[in-house]
Amino acid sequence: MCGILGFSWEDSTLVKKLAKNLEHRGPDEEGYFVEKVSLGHKRLSIIDLTTGQQPMFNEDGNIVIVYNGETYNFQNLIKQLQGNHTFRTKSDTEVILHAYEEWGTDCLQRFSGGVYSFAIYDKRKHILFIARDRLGEKPLYYMINEQGFSFASEMKALPLLSRTIDQMAMEEYLAFYCVPAPLTIYQEAKKLEPGHYLIYDLSTKTLEIKKYWDLHFGPYITLEVDELKREIITRLKESVKERLVADVPLGILLSGGIDSSTITALASQMTSQLKTFSICFQENPTYNEMEYIDIVSKQFNTENKNYNFSFKDVIECFDNLVWIYDEPYGDSSMFPTYLVSKLAKKDVKVALTGDGGDETFGGYMSYFYYKKLRTLKKVPFSRQIGKILMNFRNMPFYHLGRDLGSSNFNDLFFVQESKFSQPELARLLRDSQNVDLYHKHRLYWNPKFPEESLMICDQKTYLTDCLLPKADRASMAAGLELRAPFLNSTFVEFANSIPASLKLTNTTKYILKKALQGVLPDKILNRKKKGFGIPLKEWLSGELVPLMEDLLLSEKFRQRGIFKQTYVEKLIKDHKKVDHTDRLWTLMCLEKWFRVYHDPKAL
């Protein structure tokens, strides 16, 4: 992929200076356009290595584009466009350019399955047309201030950004360990949401934002089960095949789970000498998945390389990753994602992943738990029984009691996913704004289809706000492009047309597992699910205690005046008895972000 930036005035010195902050996204080439506006591009060359330089112009030079991404159906689009346009390159960038000439903003409806953010300067209309892909795999930030309009792949490349913190955004970070779009941690900057485009009129200095695509579930598919299984495999194969197109070496990030193993199995049918890359935890057998990785690698004849992760990697990479992410970000899997990307980059420039399989096929145990809980709630006096169980706080059934006793069952799933709930934020913060944390989640809730609603909600929040930014930033920091076949937008639409009753039965991912029988070894299909995490719970009671204390018990932390120190100290003290891993880590990442971006001598 690449890094793009631009603003609505001319300044060749500034655009080149800011582009240096995107060096990691595009180490191969750079290019600039300065005329009425300023555009910059840092390139990671994947397609058409010799003639795909940017910014790129149409035939008469009146339309200019900077582009970050891949349009996987670009070869079909060339056939539709070549009658009216002259192609001077073999790159998908030129396809985007001519598609805009041909169809205007409706061109976005033609880019099925693509991942991108791009900006087009139309000299004739005197506008900037900027778009982000359907699911938000590629980032795009923008800002309007007294200087004018600006945009960039990452906030660090926005010019003259005021660092006034958005209190609402910070509270949402503390709840979800990321800042949900369209917010950013700063009041002045915003994220362009997935499936949206904007037009900035340089004459009137007005901004218009429109949605061009959205996620939804249904209408339900009517195929018989056997036919549905075949259709799942056929469509997944098509998506994998599209993502194997590149003019550089490719590999696969293999965790040993069902999703990445599926991508490995299908890719092995289309290409030989596959290279796979993995993370292992030799010192933490509970987290180590090499047993399953080895099974998949041997079954599909891949050359596998692995990186042994330890607590030292957290300490060594922390500052750099915080800088890369721009905003506070608390998903600890950013560390193994970054390190496995660095490992892969030694051999390949592009890697396929299994991202998206859980959100589209019901892979999380929380869906399964919620379904069973909904059944238990129908039992007479279930709420009263729940309140009795809540008296046994240190017993395994305390959480079940809490959930059965909940009076607001619809919000229950969202509260469970929070690192800090609204009452906890009130106890943590000196000045809580009492933000409605779940306002975005409720937009996608339909009580008639609860399990489907949960999956759509995760696709619209957890996937796009947390998982995809993690994958983009961590891989781009290593100079590696990631591609996720499960997240082809047409495949997601297809998956969302499958009823939840076929995804969640006595197991998760029921229909996907059925479709994969004979494709994956039984030991992979029947294995217990593990997240792509690190042993934080153990390390925050052992090796990482000095780091935690340096961050959360320091004078710097106290002087920020944001948190009630007694509450934070109680979390630390109680951690060995009650698992506060997520809460403590979320606070540690926020404090580290303050030190990297806001303290004297910050980057």
VODO-692195 format. One line per field, with one value per residue (C-alpha): residue in three letters; x, y negated, z negated. Coordinates in steps of 0.25 Angstrom, whole numbers, plus 5000, padded with zeros to 4 digits. Each point is the difference from the previous one (the first is absolute). Last residue first. Layout:
BEGIN
residuo: ALA/...
c1: X/...
c2: Y/...
c3: Z/...
//
This chain:
BEGIN
residuo: LEU/ALA/LYS/PRO/ASP/HIS/TYR/VAL/ARG/PHE/TRP/LYS/GLU/LEU/CYS/MET/LEU/THR/TRP/LEU/ARG/ASP/THR/HIS/ASP/VAL/LYS/LYS/HIS/ASP/LYS/ILE/LEU/LYS/GLU/VAL/TYR/THR/GLN/LYS/PHE/ILE/GLY/ARG/GLN/ARG/PHE/LYS/GLU/SER/LEU/LEU/LEU/ASP/GLU/MET/LEU/PRO/VAL/LEU/GLU/GLY/SER/LEU/TRP/GLU/LYS/LEU/PRO/ILE/GLY/PHE/GLY/LYS/LYS/LYS/ARG/ASN/LEU/ILE/LYS/ASP/PRO/LEU/VAL/GLY/GLN/LEU/ALA/LYS/LYS/LEU/ILE/TYR/LYS/THR/THR/ASN/THR/LEU/LYS/LEU/SER/ALA/PRO/ILE/SER/ASN/ALA/PHE/GLU/VAL/PHE/THR/SER/ASN/LEU/PHE/PRO/ALA/ARG/LEU/GLU/LEU/GLY/ALA/ALA/MET/SER/ALA/ARG/ASP/ALA/LYS/PRO/LEU/LEU/CYS/ASP/THR/LEU/TYR/THR/LYS/GLN/ASP/CYS/ILE/MET/LEU/SER/GLU/GLU/PRO/PHE/LYS/PRO/ASN/TRP/TYR/LEU/ARG/HIS/LYS/HIS/TYR/LEU/ASP/VAL/ASN/GLN/SER/ASP/ARG/LEU/LEU/ARG/ALA/LEU/GLU/PRO/GLN/SER/PHE/LYS/SER/GLU/GLN/VAL/PHE/PHE/LEU/ASP/ASN/PHE/ASN/SER/SER/GLY/LEU/ASP/ARG/GLY/LEU/HIS/TYR/PHE/PRO/MET/ASN/ARG/PHE/ASN/MET/LEU/ILE/LYS/GLY/ILE/GLN/ARG/SER/PHE/PRO/VAL/LYS/LYS/LEU/THR/ARG/LEU/LYS/LYS/TYR/TYR/PHE/TYR/SER/MET/TYR/GLY/GLY/PHE/THR/GLU/ASP/GLY/GLY/ASP/GLY/THR/LEU/ALA/VAL/LYS/VAL/ASP/LYS/LYS/ALA/LEU/LYS/SER/VAL/LEU/TYR/THR/PRO/PHE/MET/SER/SER/ASP/GLY/TYR/PRO/GLU/ASP/TYR/ILE/TRP/VAL/LEU/ASN/ASP/PHE/CYS/GLU/ILE/VAL/ASP/LYS/PHE/SER/PHE/ASN/TYR/ASN/LYS/ASN/GLU/THR/ASN/PHE/GLN/LYS/SER/VAL/ILE/ASP/ILE/TYR/GLU/MET/GLU/ASN/TYR/THR/PRO/ASN/GLU/GLN/PHE/CYS/ILE/SER/PHE/THR/LYS/LEU/GLN/SER/THR/MET/GLN/SER/ALA/LEU/ALA/THR/ILE/THR/SER/SER/ASP/ILE/GLY/GLY/SER/LEU/LEU/ILE/GLY/LEU/PRO/VAL/ASP/ALA/VAL/LEU/ARG/GLU/LYS/VAL/SER/GLU/LYS/LEU/ARG/THR/ILE/ILE/GLU/ARG/LYS/LEU/GLU/ASP/VAL/GLU/LEU/THR/ILE/TYR/PRO/GLY/PHE/HIS/LEU/ASP/TRP/TYR/LYS/LYS/ILE/GLU/LEU/THR/LYS/THR/SER/LEU/ASP/TYR/ILE/LEU/TYR/HIS/GLY/PRO/GLU/LEU/LYS/LYS/ALA/GLU/GLN/TYR/ILE/THR/LEU/PRO/ALA/PRO/VAL/CYS/TYR/PHE/ALA/LEU/TYR/GLU/GLU/MET/ALA/MET/GLN/ASP/ILE/THR/ARG/SER/LEU/LEU/PRO/LEU/ALA/LYS/MET/GLU/SER/ALA/PHE/SER/PHE/GLY/GLN/GLU/ASN/ILE/MET/TYR/TYR/LEU/PRO/LYS/GLU/GLY/LEU/ARG/ASP/ARG/ALA/ILE/PHE/LEU/ILE/HIS/LYS/ARG/LYS/ASP/TYR/ILE/ALA/PHE/SER/TYR/VAL/GLY/GLY/SER/PHE/ARG/GLN/LEU/CYS/ASP/THR/GLY/TRP/GLU/GLU/TYR/ALA/HIS/LEU/ILE/VAL/GLU/THR/ASP/SER/LYS/THR/ARG/PHE/THR/HIS/ASN/GLY/GLN/LEU/GLN/LYS/ILE/LEU/ASN/GLN/PHE/ASN/TYR/THR/GLU/GLY/ASN/TYR/VAL/ILE/VAL/ILE/ASN/GLY/ASP/GLU/ASN/PHE/MET/PRO/GLN/GLN/GLY/THR/THR/LEU/ASP/ILE/ILE/SER/LEU/ARG/LYS/HIS/GLY/LEU/SER/VAL/LYS/GLU/VAL/PHE/TYR/GLY/GLU/GLU/ASP/PRO/GLY/ARG/HIS/GLU/LEU/ASN/LYS/ALA/LEU/LYS/LYS/VAL/LEU/THR/SER/ASP/GLU/TRP/SER/PHE/GLY/LEU/ILE/GLY/CYS/MET
c1: 5033/4998/5012/4990/4988/4989/5002/5009/4997/4985/5000/5007/4989/4989/5007/5001/4986/4995/5010/4994/4986/5002/5008/4991/4998/4996/5009/5014/4994/4995/5012/5001/4985/5001/5011/4992/4988/5009/5006/4987/5003/5002/5009/5012/5008/4997/5005/5013/5003/5000/4991/4993/5012/5012/4991/4996/5014/5005/4988/5003/5008/4990/4986/4998/5008/4990/4987/5008/5003/4998/4988/4996/4987/4999/4989/4999/5004/4990/5002/5016/5000/4991/5010/4995/4993/4993/4990/5001/4986/4995/5010/4994/4986/5003/5008/4998/4995/4987/4993/5006/5003/4988/4990/5007/4993/5009/4998/5011/5010/4996/5001/5014/5004/4996/5008/5013/5003/5002/5011/5008/5012/5012/5011/5014/5009/5002/4993/4990/4997/4997/4992/4991/4998/4997/4991/4992/4998/4996/4990/4996/4999/4995/4990/4992/5004/4998/4986/4997/5004/4992/4988/5000/4999/4989/4991/4986/5007/5006/5013/5008/4998/5001/5015/5003/4993/5007/5010/4990/5010/4999/5010/5008/5009/5009/4999/5001/4987/4992/5007/4996/4985/5001/5007/5015/5006/4987/4996/4991/4993/4997/4994/4991/4995/4987/4999/4998/4994/5013/4998/5003/5013/5004/4997/5008/5011/5000/5000/5015/5000/5007/4988/4990/4989/4998/4994/4988/4997/5001/4989/4991/5002/4998/4986/4994/5010/4999/5013/5007/4997/5006/5012/5002/5000/5009/5010/5001/5002/5010/5007/5005/4999/4987/5002/5003/5006/5009/5005/5004/5015/5005/5013/5007/5014/5006/5015/5007/5012/5006/4986/4994/5008/4997/4985/5002/5005/4990/4988/5007/5000/4987/4994/5000/4987/5001/5001/5002/5001/5011/5002/5014/5005/4994/5006/5014/4999/4996/5009/5011/4992/4989/5011/5007/4987/5003/4996/5007/4999/4997/5003/4992/5003/4987/4996/4985/4999/5014/4997/4986/5005/5012/4991/4991/5011/5007/4988/5007/4991/4999/5014/5006/5015/5000/4990/4998/4997/4998/5004/4996/5007/4993/5009/4989/4988/4985/4996/5010/4992/4987/5007/5008/4987/4993/5012/4999/4985/5000/5011/5015/5005/5005/5003/5001/5010/5002/5012/4998/4992/4987/4987/4998/4989/4991/5002/4997/4987/4996/5003/4992/4988/5001/5002/4988/4992/5003/4996/4987/4997/5001/4991/4989/5001/4989/5009/4994/4998/5008/5009/5005/5014/5000/5004/5000/4999/5002/5008/5000/5010/5000/5011/4992/5010/5008/4988/5003/4993/5000/4998/4994/5000/5010/4999/5009/5008/5000/5010/4997/4995/5012/4999/4993/4985/4994/5003/5002/5012/5006/5002/4984/4996/5012/5001/4985/5004/5011/4992/4989/5011/5006/5014/5005/5013/4997/5005/5009/5001/4994/5011/5000/4986/5002/4995/4999/4990/5000/4990/5003/5010/4989/4996/4994/5005/5001/5005/4999/5003/5000/4993/4987/4989/4995/5013/5003/4997/5005/4996/5007/4993/5003/4990/5010/5012/4995/5009/4998/5003/5001/4997/5000/4996/4993/4989/4991/5006/4988/4991/5011/4999/4987/5008/5003/4997/5009/5011/4999/5002/5012/5007/4997/5005/5013/5002/4998/5013/5003/5005/4997/4985/4993/4985/4987/5000/5010/4990/4992/5012/5008/4989/5002/5015/4997/4992/5009/5001/5012/5004/5005/4997/5005/4992/5000/4990/5002/5013/4994/5001/4998/5011/5007/5006/5006/5009/4994/5009/5012/4994/4987/4993/5006/5009/4999/4999/5000/4991/4998/4989/5000/4989/4999/5012/5009/5001/5010/5006/5007/5006/5004/4998/4985/4993/5012/5004/4986/5006/5010/4987/4998/5013/4998/4986/5005/5011/4991/4990/4988/4986/4988/5008/5006/5004/5002/5008/5001/4996
c2: 4948/4996/4991/4994/5009/5001/5010/5011/4998/4998/5013/5008/4995/5004/5014/5002/4996/5011/5010/4998/5001/5012/5008/4997/5015/5001/5005/4997/4987/4995/4991/4994/4997/4994/4991/4995/4997/4993/4992/4994/4997/4988/4991/5002/4998/5014/5007/4991/5003/5015/5011/5003/5000/5004/5009/5007/5001/5006/5010/5005/5013/5004/4998/4991/5011/5011/4992/4995/5014/4995/5000/5006/5006/5015/5009/5014/5010/5008/4994/5000/5014/5004/4996/4989/5002/5013/4993/4985/4998/5006/4991/4988/5005/5001/4988/5001/5013/5007/4991/4987/4997/5007/4994/4986/5000/4999/4987/4993/5010/4996/4985/5003/5008/4988/4991/5008/5001/5015/4999/4991/4993/4995/4991/5000/4988/5004/4988/5002/5014/4995/4988/5007/5012/4992/4990/5013/5006/4988/4990/5008/5014/4996/4990/5002/5015/5002/4994/5008/5013/4995/4997/5014/5006/4991/5001/4995/4991/4992/4993/4993/4985/5005/5003/4985/4995/5010/4991/4990/4990/4996/4989/5005/4990/5007/5013/5014/5001/4993/5009/5012/4996/4998/5014/5001/5010/5001/5013/5005/4987/5001/5014/4996/4988/5007/5007/4987/5006/5008/5011/5012/4992/4998/5014/5006/4991/5005/5015/5002/4996/4988/4991/5010/4990/4998/5014/4995/4989/5010/5009/4988/4997/5014/5000/5009/5005/4991/4993/5013/5000/4986/5005/5011/4991/4990/5010/5005/4986/4997/5013/4992/5007/4996/5001/4986/4994/5012/5002/4985/5001/5013/4994/4999/4994/4990/4996/5013/5006/4991/4993/5013/4998/4985/5004/5011/4989/4990/5009/5006/4986/4995/5012/4991/4993/4987/4988/4986/4992/4998/5015/5000/4991/5010/5011/4994/4997/5015/5008/5003/5001/5009/5008/5003/5007/5011/5004/5011/4997/5011/5004/5010/5005/5005/5014/5000/5011/4997/4985/5003/5010/4992/4988/5008/5005/4986/4994/4995/4992/5010/5005/4987/5000/5005/4989/5001/4990/5005/4997/5009/5001/5007/5008/5003/4991/5002/5012/4996/4987/5008/5007/4988/4991/5011/5001/4985/5001/5013/4997/5004/4986/4999/4986/5004/4997/4992/4996/4988/4997/5003/5008/5009/4992/5003/5015/4999/4993/5010/5012/4994/4999/5014/5005/4993/5005/5014/5000/4992/5011/5011/4991/4998/4985/4990/4989/4990/4986/4997/4993/4986/4993/4987/4993/4986/4991/4986/4988/4986/4989/4986/4990/4993/5001/5012/5008/5012/5013/5012/5015/5010/5015/5001/4987/4988/4998/4986/4990/4987/5006/5009/5015/5003/5001/5005/5011/5007/4997/5013/5008/5002/4993/4992/4996/4995/4992/4993/4998/4992/4992/4995/4996/4987/5003/4990/5006/4990/5009/5015/5010/5005/5003/5012/5002/4985/4989/4985/4988/4986/4991/4996/5015/5012/5014/5013/5014/5012/5015/5012/5013/4991/5010/4993/4993/4985/4989/4986/4991/4986/4989/4989/5006/4999/5003/5013/5004/5014/5006/5015/5010/5014/5015/5006/5011/4993/4987/4997/4994/4990/4995/4994/4988/4996/5011/4999/4990/5007/5013/4994/4996/5013/5008/4992/5004/5015/5000/5005/4987/4990/5004/4991/4998/5002/5014/5004/4998/5013/5009/4992/5003/5015/4998/4991/5010/5001/4985/4998/4989/4987/4989/4987/4995/4988/4996/4989/5005/5003/5015/5002/4997/5009/4995/5010/5010/5013/5001/5009/5009/5002/5006/5001/4988/4994/4985/4987/4990/4985/4990/4985/4991/4988/5007/5009/5014/5010/5013/5011/5014/5013/4997/4998/5002/4999/4986/4995/4989/4996/4996/4989/4993/5002/4994/4988/4996/5001/4991/4997/5000/5010/5011/5014/5013/5014/5012/5013/5015
c3: 4924/4986/4994/4990/4998/5010/5011/4995/4985/5002/5008/4989/4990/5010/5002/4985/4997/5010/4995/4986/5004/5009/4990/4988/4996/4986/4989/5005/5006/4987/4997/5014/5001/4986/5005/5011/4991/4990/5012/5004/5015/5009/4991/5010/4988/4995/5012/5001/4985/5003/4995/5013/5010/4992/4992/5012/5006/4987/5000/5014/4996/4989/4997/5013/5007/4996/5005/5012/5006/5014/5009/5014/4994/4997/5005/4996/5011/5008/5014/4998/4995/5010/5011/5009/5014/4998/4991/5003/5003/4987/4992/5008/4997/4985/4997/4985/4994/4995/5010/5004/5015/5006/4990/5003/5013/5013/5007/4992/5006/5014/4997/4994/5013/5008/4991/5001/4985/4999/5010/4991/5007/4992/5006/4993/4998/4985/4995/5011/4994/4985/5005/5010/4991/4988/5007/5005/4987/4992/5006/5012/4994/4986/5005/5013/5001/4985/5001/5013/4992/4988/5008/5007/4986/4995/5012/4995/4990/5012/4995/5011/4995/4985/5002/5004/4987/4991/4993/4996/4994/4986/5002/4988/4993/4990/5008/4994/4992/5010/5011/4992/5000/5015/5002/5001/5009/5008/5007/4989/5000/5015/4998/4988/5007/5005/4987/4992/4987/4997/4990/5010/5004/4986/4996/5012/4996/4985/5005/4999/4985/4995/4999/4994/4997/5015/5000/4992/5010/5012/4993/4999/5015/5004/4992/5011/5011/5012/4996/5002/5015/5001/4993/5009/5012/4993/4996/5015/5005/4989/5004/5013/5013/5006/5015/5004/4988/4997/5014/5002/4999/5006/5006/5013/5001/5010/5001/4997/4995/4989/4999/4994/4987/4999/5002/4989/4991/5003/4998/4987/4994/5005/4993/4988/5004/4992/5010/4996/5013/5010/5002/5005/4988/4991/5008/4998/4985/4997/5009/4990/4988/5006/5007/4987/4996/5009/5015/5007/5015/5010/5014/5008/5014/5004/5005/4997/4990/4994/4998/4994/4990/4997/4997/4991/4991/5001/4993/4987/4991/4989/5002/4996/5001/5014/5004/5015/5011/5015/5014/5012/5014/5011/5010/5010/5003/5002/4992/4989/4999/4996/4989/4995/5000/4992/4990/4998/4996/4992/4991/5002/4999/5015/5006/5015/5011/5013/5009/5009/5012/4994/5002/4988/4994/5012/4998/4985/5003/5011/4991/4989/5010/5004/4986/4994/5013/4997/4986/5004/5010/4989/4991/5010/5005/4997/4995/4990/5004/4992/4990/5003/5003/5007/5013/5006/4988/5002/4995/5005/4997/5003/5004/5010/5011/4995/4999/4991/5004/4990/5002/4991/4999/4988/4992/5003/4987/4993/4996/4992/4986/4999/4996/5013/5002/5013/4996/4987/4991/4996/4987/4999/4987/4998/5014/4999/4988/5008/5012/4991/4994/5014/4997/5006/5008/5011/5013/5008/5012/5000/5002/4986/5001/5010/5014/5002/5002/5000/5001/4997/4992/4990/4997/5008/4997/5007/4996/5010/4996/5009/4996/4998/5004/5012/5005/4997/5009/5003/5011/5000/5008/5010/5010/5011/4992/4994/4989/4996/4987/4996/4989/5004/4999/5012/4999/5010/5006/5009/4990/4997/5015/4996/4996/5014/5010/5012/4994/4987/5006/5008/4987/4993/5012/5000/4985/5004/5007/5014/5005/5012/5001/5010/4997/5007/5005/4989/4989/4999/5003/4990/4990/5001/4997/4988/4993/4988/4998/4991/4990/4998/5011/5004/5012/5010/5010/5010/5006/5014/5000/4985/4990/4989/4987/5000/5007/5006/5012/4995/4989/5006/4988/4986/4998/4986/5004/4992/5006/4998/5005/4999/5005/5010/5007/4992/5004/4993/5001/4992/5002/4993/4985/5001/4986/4992/5006/4996/4990/5011/5008/4991/5004/5015/4998/4992/5010/5012/4994/5009/4993/4998/4993/5003/4995/5005/4995/5007/5001
//
